[in-house]
């Protein structure tokens, strides 16, 4: 206790700066956990949480036995797999490409151009995608007509949804995600490259033997963190571009919770589905962290 008091007196200004973060987490992350008990109750909006009847695991049983359960789980995992396979390596590759550019102006310009899309609102990005893919006036269909091909209404065809979603995420988030890897590349000791040049290593050998191994711990940590967000990522974009016609491939846990809770007013079922989603995310984080610990020396804990 005395040690804690000494630290507080010595570093009071740092703790004061950190206080808003603590308050934010308490108010918006921990305090809402009180509402998780809705998942175990027949929640009535007028009775409130305390006045609603306790029904145990019924909401979970109803969710798991519903016809939407396996569809939403499958779509959530497949969309997340698309993001990992397509969108996760892209920032690493972009950062490596930018790092290899020797012209300072070109490097800064490329980094800025790829970084800017992240600041465009999801609503605007979805609107751009809808306009690009419009059946009569969209630039994609105009190009198809120019090539003598038939028009396609891409957004109502389930088979195209995952590709469209992955392309939008790839364009919007690659530049922003690359910042972490660019920062890691800046921290590499330049003496390693000088020694490699003396030994006769070419650019490719420097890349594979020095650059990539040096940022590998960062890649592993970012991979584990992305696995943790695997079931929650992309909800806003999916909600903006999906349609009932594409539920077969686009309806994920997040959109199911949104429809069940806000549109159908079934708050107990929606909370149960949200808690299930959080438990799946926790399980995936633990598994990916253990795998990264076995395959490399880097892990979150």
Secondary structure, DSSP 8 states (H G I E B T S, - for coil): -HHHHHHHHHTHHHHHHHHHHHHHHIIIIIGGGGGGGGGGEE--TTTHHHHSEE-TTHHHHHHHHSTTHHHHHHHHHHHHHHIIIIIIHHHHHHHHHHHH---HHHHHHHHHHHHHGGGS-HHHHHHHHHHHT-TTT-HHHHHHHHTT-----GGG-HHHHHHHHHHHHHHHHHHHHHHHHHHHHHTS-HHHHHHHHHTT--HHHHIIIIIHHHHHHHHHHHHHHHHHTTTTTTHHHHHHH--GGGHHHH--HHHHHHIIIIIS--HHHHHHHHHHHHHHHHHHHHHHHHHHHHHSS----
